[in-house]
Each structure stands twice: as C-alpha cells, then as structure tokens.
Amino acid sequence: MNVNDKVRVELTEKGLEVYRQHHQKFCDAVPLNTLPWFSEQAKRTEPVLEVQLWDLMHLFGSEMHAGAEILFKCNEIEVIHEESE
C-alpha cells in the first residue's frame, strides 16, 4: 500500500460534518466564487468519498483518536486497486 493509493470510505454523519467544516474553512478565507469546488464540498451530502490515502489522513486524522465518534461506516477503508495499463 502506498499513501498515494486511492481509497473509498462511506462517511457517517459525523464524518460528513468534519468534511464539510474542513472545506468551509477555505470558503471563509477566500472570495466565494474563487473556489467553486470547495464551496460545493462544504455542502456535500453524498456519503461515499474517494480520495488518496494521504488526503484522507489529512482530512480526518485530527478527529481520529481513542473514544472519538466514528467517521466512516463500520470503520472501513477500502483500497481502490486501479488496473495498470
């Protein structure tokens, strides 16, 4: 496994909240129409998220500790194996 590998998680309500808050910080820091993707993500309702492993760790690492609310359904992280060309 490599930190650049793509992974898939299904976010819980708490996971969605953390994800939205992360992206809202960028929206609050810059003019609204400068980063439309970030403002879309700040309103995200789709629970399935596919990102590189390093990005998943960056997004949720500070919220993952003993006793914390579960961020991913069943605490599962699925590695997406891409076909080599």
C-alpha positions as CSV (number, residue, x, y, z in Angstrom):
1,M,0.0,0.0,0.0
2,N,1.2,3.5,-0.8
3,V,-0.1,6.8,0.6
4,N,-0.9,7.8,-3.0
5,D,-3.3,4.9,-3.4
6,K,-6.9,5.8,-3.8
7,V,-9.3,4.8,-1.1
8,R,-13.0,4.8,-0.6
9,V,-15.0,5.4,2.6
10,E,-18.6,5.8,3.5
11,L,-18.9,8.8,5.8
12,T,-21.1,8.8,8.9
13,E,-23.0,12.0,9.8
14,K,-20.0,13.0,12.0
15,G,-17.6,12.3,9.1
16,L,-19.7,14.4,6.7
17,E,-19.7,17.2,9.3
18,V,-15.9,17.1,9.6
19,Y,-15.5,17.0,5.8
20,R,-17.9,20.0,5.3
21,Q,-16.1,22.0,8.1
22,H,-12.7,21.4,6.5
23,H,-13.8,22.8,3.2
24,Q,-15.8,25.6,4.7
25,K,-12.6,27.0,6.2
26,F,-11.3,27.6,2.7
27,C,-14.6,29.2,1.6
28,D,-14.4,31.6,4.5
29,A,-10.8,32.5,3.7
30,V,-11.3,33.4,0.0
31,P,-13.9,35.2,-2.1
32,L,-16.9,32.9,-2.7
33,N,-16.6,32.4,-6.4
34,T,-12.8,31.8,-6.4
35,L,-13.0,28.2,-5.4
36,P,-16.4,26.8,-6.5
37,W,-15.3,23.2,-5.9
38,F,-14.6,23.9,-2.2
39,S,-18.0,25.6,-1.7
40,E,-19.7,22.6,-3.3
41,Q,-17.8,20.3,-1.0
42,A,-18.7,22.4,2.0
43,K,-22.3,21.5,1.2
44,R,-21.7,17.8,0.4
45,T,-24.4,15.3,1.2
46,E,-23.0,12.2,-0.7
47,P,-21.6,9.9,2.0
48,V,-19.2,7.9,-0.3
49,L,-15.8,9.6,-0.6
50,E,-12.9,8.6,-2.9
51,V,-9.6,10.3,-2.3
52,Q,-5.9,9.4,-2.0
53,L,-4.9,7.9,1.3
54,W,-2.7,10.9,2.3
55,D,-5.7,13.2,1.7
56,L,-8.0,11.0,3.9
57,M,-5.4,11.2,6.7
58,H,-5.1,15.0,6.3
59,L,-8.9,15.5,6.3
60,F,-9.7,13.2,9.3
61,G,-6.5,12.5,11.2
62,S,-7.1,15.1,13.9
63,E,-10.5,13.6,14.6
64,M,-9.4,10.0,14.9
65,H,-8.4,9.0,18.4
66,A,-9.5,6.7,21.2
67,G,-13.0,7.5,22.2
68,A,-13.8,9.6,19.2
69,E,-17.0,9.4,17.2
70,I,-16.8,7.0,14.2
71,L,-16.2,8.9,11.0
72,F,-16.5,6.0,8.5
73,K,-19.3,3.5,8.4
74,C,-18.2,0.3,10.1
75,N,-14.7,1.9,10.5
76,E,-13.9,0.6,7.0
77,I,-11.4,2.0,4.5
78,E,-11.5,0.3,1.1
79,V,-8.4,0.4,-1.1
80,I,-9.2,1.0,-4.8
81,H,-7.0,-1.1,-6.9
82,E,-6.6,0.6,-10.2
83,E,-5.8,-1.5,-13.3
84,S,-2.3,-0.9,-14.5
85,E,-2.0,0.0,-18.2
